[in-house]
Amino acid sequence: MMKLSSMSMVASLSVVILFGGVATSATAASKKTISKQAIEKAIEHQEKGNKLDDEGDLNGAIAEYNQSLHFNPDDPNTLFNLGVVYMKANNSPEAVKVFEKLSKLLPEDSEVCNLMGVALSGAGKKMEAIKSWEKSLSLQPDQEKVKEMISELKKTCAEEEKK
């Protein structure tokens, strides 16, 4: 199960909470066969990462999530959590890399598109963020907050072009 820490997050990350923070891992079937031991180790590191995240140790959480991915590189839960922690740590470029991988595993998941949009916006890639959120809307049109974010970011881009 994916989780979001209740600790305070960077302003842009509050968007993640509005989306609910749930990716549909059922659609991400791994193409590799992973041993039971590897899966157990991956879960162990993921749980340690979750605990460290809850305690505010973002660097420790990142290390544990990366260890988990060593054992199960395509686990959507771990990728989700790692991307969110990178955003909490104000490391949007790394979050983008994680969400790019997650979007390949879950290409039709609107939540992944939303997270990618937040990460891209944080990385200064505003037009790409808009495209990601537009894709999310194409998958799930009833997201009013996403529509608002697109509108606000388009206004910001237009104002920047005038300068």
Protein Blocks (a to p, Z undefined) as FASTA:
>chain_A
ZZddfbdcdfklmmmmmnoopacfklmccfbdcdfklmmmmmmmmmmmmmmmmnopaklm
mmmmmmmmmmmmmlmklmmmmmmmmmmnopaklmmmmmmmmmmmmmmbmklmmmmmmmmm
mnopamlmmmmmmmmmmmmmmlmklmmmmmmmmmmmmmmmmZZ
